[in-house]
Amino acid sequence: MFDEEKIIAAWNAEMYEKFETETKDVDFLLSVIGSKPLKILEAACGGGRILIPLARAGHEAAGFDIDDCLLEKIGAKAEGLDNIVWYKADALEGAWGSDSEGNSGRMFLTKQNFEEPTGMLSFVRNFDLTLKDGRRLQREIPSKKHYIGLEQLHDWLDSAGFVIEKEYGDYAGNPIGKKTNRAIIWAVNEFRTRDTHRNTAHRVTGGAGL
């Protein structure tokens, strides 16, 4: 008997690390934040693709994610950095290839259903893996993702005491519009003490994704 969930989680984490290697968003984020060291919290930090560069740039970086296997990838990358922390937490309630254990396969999505009033997309992640010993592992995992509109995001930030300073529609710095596919928002928390200045950057992907 083998642990199906553990095998799938480990394979999924390695495939994410292998194929999710974009740097344009990281470079853009660093340019917007500037060189002054800040305290930054990244939700859904994964394996540290963005979190690590933030720490290397001198910022006090903290990140959380629900995926243990992705979080385990951060340690080796963060070696020598004393200004970074990461932990497991739930922010909300395909790729192909082989992992280091020799398990290969694919993941694809089915049964997608979007609820307009709540902005919740429910779907099923289908894993079809061939294990290194030749056994086949197939599993369906129900999942959810929250999509929000720009107006709702503005309301959330306002109610939390944030003031929007900059908005961008893409990594080139263009304004949000019908021809851009992102909503990148730089907002500052109005609550400050003499020693604390808290900033947050929130990105909405595809015009409406969280």
MARVO-444772 format. One record per atom (N, C-alpha, C): atom name; x, y, z. Coordinates in Angstrom, 3 decimals, always signed. Layout:
- atom	x	y	z
- CA	X	Y	Z
...
END
This chain:
- atom	x	y	z
- N	+0.845	-1.197	+0.000
- CA	+0.000	+0.000	+0.000
- C	+0.877	+1.241	+0.000
- N	+0.581	+2.207	-0.839
- CA	+1.381	+3.420	-0.901
- C	+0.492	+4.636	-0.657
- N	+1.124	+5.723	-0.257
- CA	+0.424	+6.954	+0.076
- C	+0.166	+7.744	-1.207
- N	-1.046	+7.641	-1.744
- CA	-1.373	+8.277	-3.013
- C	-1.252	+9.797	-2.933
- N	-1.797	+10.369	-1.867
- CA	-1.784	+11.825	-1.738
- C	-0.368	+12.371	-1.671
- N	+0.510	+11.690	-0.950
- CA	+1.888	+12.138	-0.822
- C	+2.619	+12.070	-2.151
- N	+2.401	+10.997	-2.907
- CA	+3.048	+10.842	-4.217
- C	+2.592	+11.941	-5.167
- N	+1.285	+12.191	-5.201
- CA	+0.742	+13.211	-6.091
- C	+1.260	+14.596	-5.712
- N	+1.254	+14.898	-4.412
- CA	+1.704	+16.215	-3.952
- C	+3.172	+16.450	-4.305
- N	+4.013	+15.434	-4.111
- CA	+5.442	+15.572	-4.408
- C	+5.678	+15.746	-5.906
- N	+4.986	+14.970	-6.719
- CA	+5.113	+15.072	-8.175
- C	+4.645	+16.440	-8.652
- N	+3.508	+16.900	-8.136
- CA	+2.948	+18.182	-8.538
- C	+3.899	+19.327	-8.197
- N	+4.525	+19.260	-7.020
- CA	+5.459	+20.304	-6.597
- C	+6.675	+20.352	-7.512
- N	+7.192	+19.200	-7.894
- CA	+8.368	+19.174	-8.751
- C	+8.049	+19.651	-10.163
- N	+6.871	+19.335	-10.661
- CA	+6.486	+19.808	-11.979
- C	+6.301	+21.335	-11.975
- N	+5.747	+21.839	-10.896
- CA	+5.569	+23.295	-10.776
- C	+6.934	+23.987	-10.774
- N	+7.865	+23.455	-10.002
- CA	+9.199	+24.029	-9.926
- C	+9.913	+23.948	-11.277
- N	+9.652	+22.887	-12.007
- CA	+10.335	+22.663	-13.283
- C	+9.855	+23.611	-14.373
- N	+8.552	+23.888	-14.402
- CA	+7.990	+24.646	-15.514
- C	+7.608	+26.087	-15.171
- N	+7.400	+26.397	-13.911
- CA	+7.022	+27.760	-13.523
- C	+8.298	+28.545	-13.224
- N	+8.932	+29.065	-14.274
- CA	+10.238	+29.711	-14.131
- C	+10.247	+31.153	-14.648
- N	+9.086	+31.750	-14.802
- CA	+9.008	+33.116	-15.316
- C	+9.740	+34.081	-14.386
- N	+10.429	+35.049	-14.952
- CA	+11.137	+36.046	-14.153
- C	+10.666	+37.475	-14.421
- N	+9.874	+37.681	-15.466
- CA	+9.420	+39.041	-15.781
- C	+8.631	+39.643	-14.631
- N	+7.768	+38.826	-13.999
- CA	+6.971	+39.355	-12.902
- C	+7.841	+39.686	-11.697
- N	+8.877	+38.877	-11.470
- CA	+9.787	+39.132	-10.349
- C	+10.547	+40.428	-10.581
- N	+11.095	+40.594	-11.775
- CA	+11.844	+41.812	-12.102
- C	+10.958	+43.048	-11.987
- N	+9.719	+42.921	-12.472
- CA	+8.792	+44.055	-12.402
- C	+8.468	+44.396	-10.951
- N	+8.195	+43.379	-10.146
- CA	+7.865	+43.595	-8.744
- C	+9.004	+44.297	-8.016
- N	+10.223	+43.853	-8.247
- CA	+11.378	+44.470	-7.591
- C	+11.544	+45.921	-8.015
- N	+11.247	+46.213	-9.281
- CA	+11.387	+47.593	-9.760
- C	+10.335	+48.501	-9.134
- N	+9.133	+47.967	-8.909
- CA	+8.058	+48.762	-8.304
- C	+8.325	+49.001	-6.819
- N	+8.788	+47.966	-6.136
- CA	+9.036	+48.075	-4.700
- C	+10.175	+49.036	-4.407
- N	+11.209	+49.006	-5.223
- CA	+12.351	+49.878	-4.997
- C	+13.392	+49.232	-4.103
- N	+14.441	+49.974	-3.801
- CA	+15.578	+49.424	-3.064
- C	+15.460	+49.568	-1.547
- N	+14.567	+50.401	-1.069
- CA	+14.412	+50.570	+0.377
- C	+13.853	+49.287	+0.986
- N	+14.542	+48.704	+1.977
- CA	+14.087	+47.450	+2.578
- C	+12.696	+47.578	+3.197
- N	+11.820	+46.628	+2.886
- CA	+10.451	+46.627	+3.388
- C	+10.126	+45.270	+4.005
- N	+9.066	+45.230	+4.809
- CA	+8.525	+43.967	+5.285
- C	+7.464	+43.520	+4.301
- N	+7.635	+42.354	+3.703
- CA	+6.731	+41.893	+2.644
- C	+6.214	+40.497	+2.973
- N	+4.904	+40.334	+2.855
- CA	+4.268	+39.037	+3.046
- C	+3.721	+38.563	+1.710
- N	+4.116	+37.372	+1.291
- CA	+3.608	+36.798	+0.045
- C	+2.675	+35.640	+0.349
- N	+1.421	+35.778	-0.072
- CA	+0.458	+34.689	+0.052
- C	+0.674	+33.715	-1.093
- N	+0.502	+32.421	-0.811
- CA	+0.688	+31.380	-1.825
- C	+2.077	+31.484	-2.439
- N	+3.099	+31.427	-1.601
- CA	+4.477	+31.644	-2.045
- C	+5.069	+30.455	-2.770
- N	+4.397	+29.297	-2.722
- CA	+4.897	+28.126	-3.424
- C	+6.285	+27.729	-2.962
- N	+7.174	+27.502	-3.938
- CA	+8.536	+27.100	-3.625
- C	+9.503	+28.259	-3.506
- N	+8.968	+29.481	-3.417
- CA	+9.826	+30.641	-3.200
- C	+10.313	+31.334	-4.453
- N	+9.656	+31.115	-5.597
- CA	+10.094	+31.719	-6.855
- C	+10.182	+33.240	-6.752
- N	+9.241	+33.853	-6.055
- CA	+9.248	+35.302	-5.849
- C	+9.834	+35.652	-4.485
- N	+9.543	+34.838	-3.498
- CA	+9.956	+35.115	-2.124
- C	+11.479	+35.204	-1.994
- N	+12.195	+34.277	-2.616
- CA	+13.660	+34.252	-2.516
- C	+14.287	+35.523	-3.107
- N	+13.915	+35.954	-4.328
- CA	+14.479	+37.197	-4.866
- C	+14.176	+38.415	-3.992
- N	+12.992	+38.435	-3.364
- CA	+12.679	+39.549	-2.467
- C	+13.664	+39.598	-1.303
- N	+13.948	+38.435	-0.730
- CA	+14.895	+38.380	+0.381
- C	+16.305	+38.734	-0.082
- N	+16.688	+38.250	-1.242
- CA	+18.026	+38.552	-1.759
- C	+18.197	+40.035	-2.052
- N	+17.081	+40.705	-2.337
- CA	+17.130	+42.145	-2.602
- C	+17.189	+42.962	-1.313
- N	+17.169	+42.274	-0.167
- CA	+17.315	+42.971	+1.107
- C	+16.038	+43.200	+1.874
- N	+14.910	+42.719	+1.343
- CA	+13.634	+42.909	+2.030
- C	+13.433	+41.820	+3.091
- N	+12.670	+42.152	+4.105
- CA	+12.310	+41.176	+5.127
- C	+11.100	+40.400	+4.605
- N	+11.351	+39.218	+4.074
- CA	+10.331	+38.478	+3.327
- C	+9.748	+37.329	+4.135
- N	+8.426	+37.258	+4.132
- CA	+7.712	+36.156	+4.767
- C	+6.703	+35.619	+3.771
- N	+6.535	+34.299	+3.742
- CA	+5.585	+33.716	+2.804
- C	+4.897	+32.516	+3.399
- N	+3.708	+32.239	+2.888
- CA	+2.993	+31.051	+3.333
- C	+2.319	+30.370	+2.153
- N	+2.085	+29.079	+2.297
- CA	+1.434	+28.288	+1.259
- C	+0.800	+27.072	+1.926
- N	-0.177	+26.472	+1.279
- CA	-0.849	+25.301	+1.824
- C	-0.132	+24.011	+1.452
- N	+0.787	+24.101	+0.488
- CA	+1.429	+22.908	-0.060
- C	+2.750	+22.619	+0.648
- N	+2.787	+21.555	+1.446
- CA	+4.008	+21.185	+2.169
- C	+5.168	+20.905	+1.223
- N	+4.886	+20.208	+0.130
- CA	+5.950	+19.808	-0.790
- C	+6.600	+21.008	-1.465
- N	+5.820	+22.029	-1.786
- CA	+6.397	+23.242	-2.356
- C	+7.205	+23.996	-1.316
- N	+6.684	+24.080	-0.106
- CA	+7.410	+24.777	+0.956
- C	+8.760	+24.132	+1.236
- N	+8.823	+22.824	+1.081
- CA	+10.087	+22.110	+1.320
- C	+11.165	+22.511	+0.322
- N	+10.770	+23.088	-0.814
- CA	+11.738	+23.491	-1.825
- C	+12.474	+24.775	-1.446
- N	+11.943	+25.525	-0.498
- CA	+12.492	+26.847	-0.192
- C	+13.816	+26.765	+0.559
- N	+13.936	+25.796	+1.467
- CA	+15.095	+25.733	+2.344
- C	+16.433	+25.821	+1.644
- N	+16.634	+25.007	+0.625
- CA	+17.925	+24.991	-0.073
- C	+18.186	+26.322	-0.779
- N	+17.138	+26.938	-1.314
- CA	+17.302	+28.211	-2.021
- C	+17.579	+29.360	-1.057
- N	+17.081	+29.239	+0.168
- CA	+17.203	+30.324	+1.141
- C	+18.451	+30.209	+2.002
- N	+19.308	+29.256	+1.685
- CA	+20.522	+29.056	+2.490
- C	+21.360	+30.335	+2.522
- N	+21.734	+30.754	+3.722
- CA	+22.543	+31.953	+3.888
- C	+21.743	+33.219	+4.075
- N	+20.412	+33.138	+3.918
- CA	+19.553	+34.310	+4.102
- C	+18.940	+34.279	+5.502
- N	+19.069	+35.370	+6.244
- CA	+18.489	+35.434	+7.582
- C	+17.305	+36.391	+7.658
- N	+16.838	+36.850	+6.483
- CA	+15.731	+37.806	+6.426
- C	+14.506	+37.209	+5.732
- N	+14.337	+35.886	+5.892
- CA	+13.221	+35.212	+5.230
- C	+12.640	+34.134	+6.135
- N	+11.307	+34.049	+6.146
- CA	+10.606	+32.986	+6.868
- C	+9.478	+32.481	+5.988
- N	+9.103	+31.210	+6.163
- CA	+7.983	+30.646	+5.419
- C	+7.289	+29.622	+6.299
- N	+5.994	+29.465	+6.060
- CA	+5.205	+28.576	+6.906
- C	+3.959	+28.108	+6.161
- N	+3.345	+27.077	+6.683
- CA	+2.155	+26.520	+6.060
- C	+0.906	+27.237	+6.558
- N	+0.051	+27.641	+5.626
- CA	-1.225	+28.264	+5.955
- C	-2.099	+28.230	+4.715
- N	-3.419	+28.296	+4.903
- CA	-4.377	+28.254	+3.800
- C	-4.874	+29.661	+3.518
- N	-4.574	+30.218	+2.363
- CA	-4.990	+31.576	+2.029
- C	-6.487	+31.669	+1.775
- N	-7.077	+30.596	+1.309
- CA	-8.495	+30.533	+0.959
- C	-8.904	+29.115	+1.184
- N	-10.226	+29.213	+1.652
- CA	-10.566	+27.836	+1.582
- C	-10.971	+27.674	+0.136
- N	-2.234	+21.732	-17.017
- CA	-1.258	+20.929	-16.697
- C	+0.118	+20.881	-17.229
- N	+0.573	+20.401	-16.008
- CA	+2.001	+20.235	-16.296
- C	+2.318	+18.773	-16.571
- N	+3.483	+18.493	-17.213
- CA	+3.894	+17.126	-17.537
- C	+5.339	+16.908	-17.105
- N	+5.740	+15.646	-16.888
- CA	+7.136	+15.363	-16.608
- C	+7.315	+14.306	-15.544
- N	+8.593	+14.061	-15.166
- CA	+8.942	+13.078	-14.142
- C	+9.608	+13.783	-12.970
- N	+9.317	+13.314	-11.751
- CA	+9.951	+13.906	-10.580
- C	+11.222	+13.145	-10.239
- N	+11.884	+13.564	-9.157
- CA	+13.167	+12.959	-8.804
- C	+13.033	+11.527	-8.325
- N	+11.793	+11.093	-8.024
- CA	+11.553	+9.713	-7.594
- C	+11.304	+8.773	-8.766
- N	+11.210	+9.349	-9.977
- CA	+10.967	+8.519	-11.153
- C	+9.503	+8.351	-11.492
- N	+8.622	+9.104	-10.829
- CA	+7.193	+9.049	-11.125
- C	+6.887	+10.045	-12.242
- N	+6.163	+9.599	-13.264
- CA	+5.849	+10.464	-14.394
- C	+4.350	+10.456	-14.644
- N	+3.884	+11.445	-15.414
- CA	+2.456	+11.479	-15.704
- C	+1.974	+12.844	-16.112
- N	+0.728	+13.098	-15.839
- CA	+0.126	+14.359	-16.247
- C	-0.952	+14.763	-15.267
- N	-1.307	+16.050	-15.326
- CA	-2.412	+16.579	-14.546
- C	-3.280	+17.435	-15.467
- N	-4.586	+17.253	-15.420
- CA	-5.483	+18.059	-16.242
- C	-6.741	+18.382	-15.448
- N	-7.428	+19.428	-15.863
- CA	-8.597	+19.923	-15.141
- C	-9.888	+19.513	-15.833
- N	-10.903	+19.156	-15.038
- CA	-12.239	+18.854	-15.547
- C	-13.279	+19.414	-14.580
- N	-14.545	+19.329	-14.980
- CA	-15.687	+19.704	-14.145
- C	-15.549	+21.112	-13.589
- N	-15.188	+22.036	-14.470
- CA	-15.027	+23.418	-14.030
- C	-16.382	+24.120	-13.983
- N	-16.629	+24.818	-12.886
- CA	-17.891	+25.525	-12.709
- C	-17.634	+26.849	-12.012
- N	-18.010	+27.950	-12.653
- CA	-17.778	+29.280	-12.087
- C	-19.075	+29.850	-11.534
- N	-19.042	+30.264	-10.281
- CA	-20.201	+30.874	-9.631
- C	-20.043	+32.388	-9.672
- N	-20.819	+33.040	-10.513
- CA	-20.702	+34.480	-10.741
- C	-20.840	+35.312	-9.461
- N	-21.842	+35.044	-8.615
- CA	-22.026	+35.915	-7.432
- C	-20.846	+35.874	-6.452
- N	-20.252	+34.708	-6.280
- CA	-19.181	+34.561	-5.283
- C	-17.787	+34.656	-5.884
- N	-17.684	+34.522	-7.203
- CA	-16.375	+34.549	-7.841
- C	-15.575	+33.289	-7.598
- N	-16.252	+32.193	-7.234
- CA	-15.558	+30.941	-6.949
- C	-15.591	+30.016	-8.161
- N	-14.439	+29.524	-8.546
- CA	-14.331	+28.529	-9.596
- C	-14.032	+27.185	-8.946
- N	-14.919	+26.233	-9.119
- CA	-14.672	+24.880	-8.624
- C	-14.268	+24.004	-9.804
- N	-13.345	+23.104	-9.565
- CA	-12.863	+22.234	-10.630
- C	-12.244	+20.992	-10.000
- N	-11.930	+20.037	-10.835
- CA	-11.307	+18.804	-10.370
- C	-9.948	+18.663	-11.049
- N	-8.911	+18.480	-10.233
- CA	-7.577	+18.190	-10.767
- C	-7.445	+16.678	-10.914
- N	-7.183	+16.239	-12.130
- CA	-7.063	+14.815	-12.433
- C	-5.596	+14.445	-12.593
- N	-5.120	+13.554	-11.756
- CA	-3.745	+13.092	-11.829
- C	-3.717	+11.676	-12.401
- N	-2.867	+11.481	-13.385
- CA	-2.678	+10.173	-14.004
- C	-1.172	+9.920	-14.045
- N	-0.654	+9.203	-13.053
- CA	+0.777	+9.002	-12.913
- C	+1.164	+7.538	-13.125
- N	+2.341	+7.346	-13.684
- CA	+2.951	+6.029	-13.756
- C	+4.123	+6.031	-12.784
- N	+4.041	+5.211	-11.748
- CA	+5.064	+5.200	-10.709
- C	+6.309	+4.467	-11.192
- N	+7.425	+4.697	-10.507
- CA	+8.696	+4.140	-10.947
- C	+8.700	+2.611	-10.946
- N	+7.807	+1.992	-10.138
- CA	+7.749	+0.528	-10.110
- C	+6.751	-0.033	-11.114
- N	+6.199	+0.869	-11.962
- CA	+5.292	+0.423	-13.005
- C	+3.823	+0.521	-12.664
- N	+3.493	+0.724	-11.387
- CA	+2.086	+0.850	-11.009
- C	+1.515	+2.165	-11.526
- N	+0.215	+2.183	-11.736
- CA	-0.453	+3.379	-12.219
- C	-1.294	+3.978	-11.105
- N	-1.192	+5.290	-10.947
- CA	-1.937	+6.007	-9.914
- C	-2.823	+7.050	-10.574
- N	-4.139	+6.894	-10.400
- CA	-5.105	+7.853	-10.928
- C	-5.920	+8.412	-9.773
- N	-6.056	+9.712	-9.757
- CA	-6.758	+10.319	-8.630
- C	-7.420	+11.620	-9.062
- N	-8.645	+11.864	-8.579
- CA	-9.342	+13.123	-8.800
- C	-9.361	+13.901	-7.485
- N	-8.927	+15.155	-7.538
- CA	-8.871	+15.979	-6.333
- C	-9.701	+17.243	-6.559
- N	-10.852	+17.378	-5.876
- CA	-11.667	+18.594	-6.000
- C	-10.887	+19.815	-5.509
- N	-10.995	+20.913	-6.234
- CA	-10.249	+22.123	-5.889
- C	-11.123	+23.349	-6.128
- N	-10.699	+24.464	-5.546
- CA	-11.412	+25.730	-5.734
- C	-10.411	+26.866	-5.907
- N	-10.822	+27.876	-6.657
- CA	-10.013	+29.073	-6.836
- C	-10.937	+30.273	-6.822
- N	-10.505	+31.328	-6.163
- CA	-11.344	+32.507	-6.020
- C	-10.923	+33.576	-7.025
- N	-11.860	+33.990	-7.865
- CA	-11.622	+35.072	-8.811
- C	-12.403	+36.299	-8.353
- N	-11.778	+37.447	-8.415
- CA	-12.454	+38.670	-8.010
- C	-12.301	+39.730	-9.090
- N	-13.209	+40.671	-9.095
- CA	-13.132	+41.781	-10.016
- C	-12.318	+42.919	-9.422
- N	-11.921	+43.861	-10.263
- CA	-11.098	+44.975	-9.819
- C	-11.825	+45.834	-8.790
- N	-13.129	+46.038	-9.008
- CA	-13.901	+46.851	-8.066
- C	-13.953	+46.203	-6.681
- N	-14.133	+44.880	-6.651
- CA	-14.175	+44.184	-5.377
- C	-12.829	+44.262	-4.670
- N	-11.752	+44.141	-5.435
- CA	-10.424	+44.246	-4.843
- C	-10.193	+45.628	-4.256
- N	-10.628	+46.660	-4.976
- CA	-10.534	+48.021	-4.455
- C	-11.273	+48.146	-3.122
- N	-12.459	+47.568	-3.055
- CA	-13.255	+47.627	-1.826
- C	-12.550	+46.917	-0.679
- N	-11.970	+45.751	-0.964
- CA	-11.259	+44.991	+0.071
- C	-10.082	+45.781	+0.618
- N	-9.290	+46.353	-0.273
- CA	-8.131	+47.126	+0.159
- C	-8.551	+48.340	+0.972
- N	-9.599	+49.005	+0.522
- CA	-10.087	+50.187	+1.232
- C	-10.577	+49.836	+2.637
- N	-11.332	+48.749	+2.737
- CA	-11.862	+48.350	+4.041
- C	-10.765	+47.899	+4.996
- N	-9.625	+47.452	+4.431
- CA	-8.505	+47.005	+5.260
- C	-7.536	+48.142	+5.581
- N	-7.864	+49.358	+5.119
- CA	-7.035	+50.506	+5.453
- C	-5.893	+50.770	+4.497
- N	-5.971	+50.211	+3.283
- CA	-4.915	+50.426	+2.304
- C	-5.306	+51.524	+1.324
- N	-4.323	+52.311	+0.934
- CA	-4.505	+53.344	-0.080
- C	-3.713	+52.943	-1.319
- N	-4.379	+52.887	-2.457
- CA	-3.732	+52.482	-3.707
- C	-2.879	+53.627	-4.226
- N	-1.606	+53.336	-4.460
- CA	-0.687	+54.344	-4.980
- C	-0.416	+54.162	-6.466
- N	-0.350	+52.903	-6.922
- CA	-0.051	+52.638	-8.321
- C	-0.855	+51.438	-8.802
- N	-1.213	+51.454	-10.075
- CA	-1.868	+50.316	-10.710
- C	-1.249	+50.094	-12.087
- N	-1.053	+48.835	-12.426
- CA	-0.473	+48.498	-13.720
- C	-1.279	+47.368	-14.357
- N	-1.326	+47.379	-15.683
- CA	-2.053	+46.345	-16.398
- C	-1.178	+45.234	-16.935
- N	+0.133	+45.423	-16.865
- CA	+1.065	+44.386	-17.320
- C	+2.441	+44.678	-16.750
- N	+3.415	+43.817	-17.077
- CA	+4.763	+43.969	-16.540
- C	+5.559	+45.066	-17.242
- N	+4.974	+45.663	-18.299
- CA	+5.622	+46.789	-18.964
- C	+5.245	+48.113	-18.309
- N	+4.333	+48.056	-17.341
- CA	+3.925	+49.261	-16.627
- C	+2.791	+50.019	-17.269
- N	+2.104	+49.404	-18.247
- CA	+0.963	+50.061	-18.888
- C	-0.230	+50.109	-17.942
- N	-1.114	+51.106	-18.101
- CA	-2.289	+51.197	-17.228
- C	-3.269	+50.054	-17.490
- N	-4.089	+49.739	-16.494
- CA	-5.103	+48.692	-16.636
- C	-6.112	+49.085	-17.709
- N	-6.372	+48.189	-18.631
- CA	-7.322	+48.481	-19.698
- C	-7.768	+47.210	-20.381
- N	-8.581	+47.352	-21.403
- CA	-9.133	+46.197	-22.106
- C	-8.055	+45.392	-22.827
- N	-6.927	+46.018	-23.148
- CA	-5.885	+45.330	-23.887
- C	-4.809	+44.740	-22.979
- N	-4.931	+44.954	-21.680
- CA	-3.970	+44.367	-20.747
- C	-4.613	+43.164	-20.068
- N	-3.772	+42.234	-19.596
- CA	-4.315	+40.984	-19.058
- C	-4.033	+40.787	-17.571
- N	-3.640	+41.874	-16.889
- CA	-3.384	+41.773	-15.462
- C	-3.870	+43.027	-14.758
- N	-3.958	+42.933	-13.441
- CA	-4.194	+44.114	-12.623
- C	-3.223	+44.021	-11.459
- N	-2.140	+44.782	-11.548
- CA	-1.095	+44.764	-10.527
- C	-1.253	+46.026	-9.690
- N	-1.461	+45.836	-8.411
- CA	-1.791	+46.965	-7.540
- C	-0.763	+47.124	-6.436
- N	-0.270	+48.335	-6.281
- CA	+0.647	+48.675	-5.187
- C	-0.117	+49.573	-4.227
- N	-0.318	+49.087	-3.000
- CA	-1.100	+49.823	-2.014
- C	-0.332	+49.937	-0.714
- N	-0.558	+51.017	+0.000
- CA	+0.126	+51.282	+1.262
- C	-0.892	+51.307	+2.390
- N	-0.563	+50.630	+3.476
- CA	-1.432	+50.600	+4.639
- C	-1.339	+51.932	+5.359
- N	-2.481	+52.559	+5.644
- CA	-2.490	+53.853	+6.307
- C	-2.029	+53.771	+7.752
- N	-2.118	+52.562	+8.335
- CA	-1.707	+52.405	+9.723
- C	-0.189	+52.343	+9.808
- N	+0.401	+53.284	+10.458
- CA	+1.850	+53.325	+10.622
- C	+2.198	+53.651	+12.065
- N	+3.257	+53.076	+12.530
- CA	+3.844	+53.508	+13.787
- C	+5.159	+54.173	+13.432
- N	+5.862	+54.668	+14.383
- CA	+7.112	+55.354	+14.110
- C	+8.125	+54.420	+13.444
- N	+8.085	+53.143	+13.793
- CA	+9.089	+52.208	+13.300
- C	+8.570	+51.258	+12.232
- N	+7.281	+51.350	+11.890
- CA	+6.723	+50.366	+10.969
- C	+6.027	+51.046	+9.806
- N	+6.374	+50.614	+8.614
- CA	+5.723	+51.082	+7.388
- C	+5.399	+49.854	+6.577
- N	+4.132	+49.472	+6.574
- CA	+3.753	+48.204	+5.958
- C	+3.202	+48.433	+4.568
- N	+3.771	+47.727	+3.594
- CA	+3.320	+47.808	+2.214
- C	+2.849	+46.445	+1.753
- N	+1.977	+46.426	+0.761
- CA	+1.565	+45.161	+0.177
- C	+1.381	+45.318	-1.314
- N	+1.713	+44.301	-2.065
- CA	+1.459	+44.276	-3.502
- C	+0.510	+43.131	-3.773
- N	-0.568	+43.398	-4.507
- CA	-1.556	+42.358	-4.779
- C	-1.756	+42.275	-6.276
- N	-1.681	+41.089	-6.833
- CA	-1.799	+40.909	-8.269
- C	-3.057	+40.140	-8.607
- N	-3.766	+40.621	-9.630
- CA	-4.923	+39.911	-10.151
- C	-4.572	+39.473	-11.565
- N	-4.578	+38.187	-11.802
- CA	-4.155	+37.637	-13.077
- C	-5.336	+37.442	-14.023
- N	-5.102	+37.654	-15.304
- CA	-6.125	+37.425	-16.304
- C	-7.285	+38.385	-16.204
- N	-7.074	+39.521	-15.558
- CA	-8.113	+40.531	-15.458
- C	-9.052	+40.307	-14.300
- N	-9.096	+39.077	-13.762
- CA	-10.046	+38.843	-12.682
- C	-9.572	+37.791	-11.713
- N	-8.412	+37.231	-11.907
- CA	-7.985	+36.113	-11.054
- C	-7.249	+36.562	-9.828
- N	-7.354	+35.764	-8.769
- CA	-6.654	+36.091	-7.532
- C	-5.408	+35.231	-7.433
END
